[in-house]
Amino acid sequence: MLFNSNAFYLFLPIVFIIYWLTPPKYRWGVLLVSSYYFYMSAGVQYVPLLFLTTLVSYGTALLLGRTEDRKKQKLLLSAALFLCLGVLFVFKYFNFLSSSVTALLQKFSLPVSEVTLNLVLPVGISFYVFQSLGYVIDVYKGKTAACRHFGKYAAFVSFFPLLLAGPIERAEHLLPQLEKEHHFDSEKAIEGAKLIAWGYFKKMAIADVVISLVDLVYNNVTAYTGIALGTATFFYAFQVYCDFSGYSDIARGVAKLLDIDLMVNFKSPYFAASLKEFWTRWHISLSTWFRDYVYIPLGGNRKGKWRTRCNLLITFLVSGLWHGASWSFVIWGGLHGLGQIVEKEWNRYFPPRKEKRSIIRVLCVFVFVCLAWIFFRANTFGDAIYVLTHLFEGIGDPVSYVRTGFDTFRNAGLMQSSDLQLAFIWIAVLLVHDFIELKQNAWEWLGRFGKPVRYTFYFALLFVILYSRQLGDYEFVYFQF
């Protein structure tokens, strides 16, 4: 069930009404039933894996709390990691590993055949597995107590707003909210509605519009050169940002309607002045997960300069692999890891000014991120290399460089697309919003204006959403992960 589907538009009001009509002590049950129904709409066959992950992590946490023997605790944690990550490996990575090993052996003239499993990747598996494992690890470390109520814990793992694409919540933040009694807060509900509207604006008015140009180019990259490739890459940067952050905004907004707070997952990432800062603003729930459960356990920055660099690179390589079973994703993660290592060395000799956000540094980070996105979006590794090697073809003659690219789009009918032209305006609106968010909440900033200005903006936002809605529905990008 997609957030931008008619089914969800009917589902959410029903859940909202039932939730607030139900006595407070039973509302966790409404969340659990509605969450499993929500997940079953994506495929009943996926439910056993969700339930198995919930059962294993719940049982492991209880057993961890019943013994103080550190050896037994390590054994229990290892078993949970093996089972949960094993399920993830079989469904997501087995075929990738098999094809990679087979290709390597065949290069040495060894007669081996590729072994593949005909399995469909369950939606959201990477998200709920990591959320469950984070809980078990936190119980092992003593950061949070084991939840004894299976139903409430199951609601934590399957909470429908974040089930399919995050954010990846921490037990210490979300579980206490599921265990307490809630009372309807109209101000919080209004705040949630604003978040939902803003999320739909990002998804429908930007991501679902620019996808036409992005797919046109990236599904046939060899037909394009120069600025055509650059424009598609630029648009993809905003497609993936608006698609994913839009989902996170909707998820946070829906949760607020139920008086539940989810963590902020994006904070104006394209205004980051360094790659390190970018990863404190982009997909925050995942980047902090890898920081706490991969980077720090590897030794973090406590083992010296070279070990720190290795730990950083390993963490980003694993992060890339988390996004997809493909070497292109691994390379994307590796580029960000190497980028941060180079950045650290550069800052040793040319420390940035802390008192001012340099426009040059922001642009440099954005360009690097866009170039890395090429590996993230390209259908094959060969396509990514083609884009990189032909991106600046003809730039020696800037006038011809620009004219050739726009002629290409004009022949494809894209330059005549009013919706695509409007996308530039909506991207500008997004950037203004994100710039304001660097220092304060944009909605609070808007609240300083009188009602005529505020309500004009609200109705304009609603109009843009409804207009963009009829242009077509697209699946959220991060569902594939």
Stockholm file with secondary structure:
# STOCKHOLM 1.0

chainA/1-481         MLFNSNAFYLFLPIVFIIYWLTPPKYRWGVLLVSSYYFYMSAGVQYVPLLFLTTLVSYGTALLLGRTEDRKKQKLLLSAALFLCLGVLFVFKYFNFLSSSVTALLQKFSLPVSEVTLNLVLPVGISFYVFQSLGYVIDVYKGKTAACRHFGKYAAFVSFFPLLLAGPIERAEHLLPQLEKEHHFDSEKAIEGAKLIAWGYFKKMAIADVVISLVDLVYNNVTAYTGIALGTATFFYAFQVYCDFSGYSDIARGVAKLLDIDLMVNFKSPYFAASLKEFWTRWHISLSTWFRDYVYIPLGGNRKGKWRTRCNLLITFLVSGLWHGASWSFVIWGGLHGLGQIVEKEWNRYFPPRKEKRSIIRVLCVFVFVCLAWIFFRANTFGDAIYVLTHLFEGIGDPVSYVRTGFDTFRNAGLMQSSDLQLAFIWIAVLLVHDFIELKQNAWEWLGRFGKPVRYTFYFALLFVILYSRQLGDYEFVYFQF
#=GR chainA/1-481 SS CCTTSHHHHHHHHHHHHHHHHSCGGGHHHHHHHHHHHHHHTTCGGGHHHHHHHHHHHHHHHHHHHTCCCHHHHHHHHHHHHHHHHHHHIIIIIHHHHHHHHHHHHHHTTCCCCCCCCCCCCCTTHHHHHHHHHHHHHHHHHTSSCCCCCHHHHHHHHHCHHHHTTCCCCCHHHHHHHHHSCCCCCHHHHHHHHHHHHHHHIIIIIIIHHHHHHHHHHHTSGGGCCTHHHHHHHHHHHHHHHHHHHHHHHHHHHHHHHTTCCCCCCCSCGGGCSSHHHHTTTSSHHHHHHHIIIIIHHHTTTSSCHHHHHHHHHHHHHHHHHHHCSSHHHHHHHHHHHHHHHHHHHHHHHSCCCTTSCCHHHHHHHHHHHHHHHHHHHCSSHHHHHHHHHHTTTTTTSHHHHHHHHHHHHHHTTCTTCHHHHHHHHHHHHHHHHHHHHTTSCHHHHHTTSCHHHHHHHHHHHHHHHHHHHTTCCCCCGGGGC
#=GC SS_cons         CCTTSHHHHHHHHHHHHHHHHSCGGGHHHHHHHHHHHHHHTTCGGGHHHHHHHHHHHHHHHHHHHTCCCHHHHHHHHHHHHHHHHHHHIIIIIHHHHHHHHHHHHHHTTCCCCCCCCCCCCCTTHHHHHHHHHHHHHHHHHTSSCCCCCHHHHHHHHHCHHHHTTCCCCCHHHHHHHHHSCCCCCHHHHHHHHHHHHHHHIIIIIIIHHHHHHHHHHHTSGGGCCTHHHHHHHHHHHHHHHHHHHHHHHHHHHHHHHTTCCCCCCCSCGGGCSSHHHHTTTSSHHHHHHHIIIIIHHHTTTSSCHHHHHHHHHHHHHHHHHHHCSSHHHHHHHHHHHHHHHHHHHHHHHSCCCTTSCCHHHHHHHHHHHHHHHHHHHCSSHHHHHHHHHHTTTTTTSHHHHHHHHHHHHHHTTCTTCHHHHHHHHHHHHHHHHHHHHTTSCHHHHHTTSCHHHHHHHHHHHHHHHHHHHTTCCCCCGGGGC
//
